[in-house]
């Protein structure tokens, strides 16, 4: 199953739902199309399983960050840096999310687990933020979901738009220095936004 999801993730991320081919996934995993349909019901069922698995993986890693062991500002810095690094290292995740947005969330809306999978992400941001407010280092008027969205947006843009942005502005968006500078800039932007 893990092998099927890995291959299907690459296929859907590369070609989108409409361009992905079940035949290619079956061949690459040395299984039959019939078995894929048996496990997942349809191409759309496999696509949904891939989306759920992608969200599950990032959330499992996030829970291992031990943000509660750090002072609020350090915890926020660690969370933002993790988000940037994870999205940079998992371009397939970004491409899957972009593809699902093209479908206006149609398939995630069918998921029975997606809300549960994503609740810890908002909880982590909320807990760090509330600790910072209590410690009087963060201001009081920020919605944790909005903060999560802002972190995601800044990190997401750096992957989703790096090719076009790099071409238009003649920048190497993927050099180690460019990545380090962009990561530091995003971390600092978020910290300054919440700081009291």
N, C-alpha and C positions, 0 to 999 in steps of 0.2 A: 504493500500500500504506500509506504513512504517513497519508494522508488517511482511509483506511478505519479504521486503528487509532485515530486521534484521535476520530473520530465514534463508533466502537464503545466506546471508553473512556468517553466521556460517557454513552452509553446504558446500559452495564452499571453504571457507578457510580451513576447516577440511579435505575435501576429494578431492579438486581440481575439475576442470570442468568435467573430465571424470568419476570421482567416485561419484560425487553428484547425488542425486536422486530427481527428481521432485515429485515423490510420497511422499517422506518423508517431503519435504517442504510443499506440499499441506496438508498433515495430521497434521503437526505441526501448521499450520496457520488456520486449520479448513475451508479450501476452497477446491475446486476441481482442479484436474489437468487441466481440460478444462478451468477453469477460469484463471489459471496461463498462459496458452497458449493464451487465449483471450487478457490478459493484455500485455504480453511480446513477443508473437509470437512463441517462441521456448525456449528451455533450454539455448541456446546460447544468446538469447535476454535477458533473465533474468540475466544471468551471466554478460553481458555487463551493464545492469542497476545497478547491484551490484557494479561493478567496478567504474562506474560514481558516484554513491552515496558515495562510500568510499572516492574518491578524493574530492568530493564536501564538505563532512563533515570536512576534515582537512583544506581545504582552507577557509571555513567559519570561523573557529576558529582562523586561522592565521590572518585574517583581523581584528579581535577584539583585537589584541595584543597592538595596539597603539604605535608601534615602533617609529613613528614620534615624540612622546612626550619625547623621551629619547635621551641623547647624543649618538653618533654613536657606541662607544664601548659597552655601556650598552645595546643598542638596539640589537646589534649583539649577546651579551651574552644571552639576553632574547630569541631571535629567536632560537639559537642553543639549549638552555635548553628546550624550548618548543618542538622542534623537537624530542629531545631525550625522553622527558616525554610522548609525544603523541604516539610515536612508541612503547615505552615500554608498555603503557596502552592499546594499540590497536593492539595486535598481529595479529588479523584477517586481518588488513590492510597489514601488512608485508607479511603474507601468501598469500593473494590475489595478491600482486605485484610479489611475487616469482612465483606463478602459471602462471601469465600472461607472465612473462619472459620465462617460459618453452615453452609457445606458441609463443614466439618471437614477442609479442605485437600484434598478429593477431586480437584480439578482440578490443583492444583500438584503433587500426588503423581504425576500422569501426565507432568509436564514432564521432558524430557530435559536441560534446561539450567538449571533453577532453582537447583540446588546450586552450579553453576559461577558463576552470576550473583551469588549471595549470599556466596560465599567472600571476595571482597575487602572486604566490610563488616566481617566478623569479623577479617580480617587487619589492617585499618587500626586497629581498636580494640586488637588484641593488640600491634601494633608500638608504638603510642603508650604503652600501658600498660607494656610491657617496658622501653622507654626510660626511663620514669619510675621504675620500680623500680631499674633500673641506676644512675640518677642520684640515687637515695635520696630522691626526693620523693613517690613513691607507695608504699603498703604492699604487702606481698608476697602476701597471701592471697586475691586476687580472680581469679575465673575470667573470662577475656575474653568468653566467650559470655554469661555472666550480666551482665557490664557492658554489653555491647551491648543485651541485653534490657531492662535498666533504663533506658538512654538512650531506647530506642525506646518503652518503656511511658510514660515521663513526657511525651515529646513527642506521642505518639499520643493520649493522654488529652485533651490540650489542644485537639485538633481533634475527635475522636470524641464528646466529651461536652460540648462548649462550649455547645450549645443547651440541653440539659437542666440542666446545672450553672448556666448563666447565668439561666435562669428560676427555678430553685429558690432560688438565693441572691441573686437580684436584682442581678446583675453584668453589665456589658457586657464580654463576654469577647473582643470583637473590636476594641475601640478601640485606637489605636496605643499608648497608655500601658499598657493592660492586657496587650497582646501583648509589649511591651518588658519589663514587669515580670515576666511569667510566664517569658519566655525567660531573663532574668537569673537568676531563681530556680532554674530547672532547671539551668542551667550551673553555678551555685554549689553546688547540691545534689550534683551528680555530682563536681565537683572536691573538695568536702569529704569525700565518701564514699571517694575513692581516696587522698587525701592522707595522707602518713605522720604 
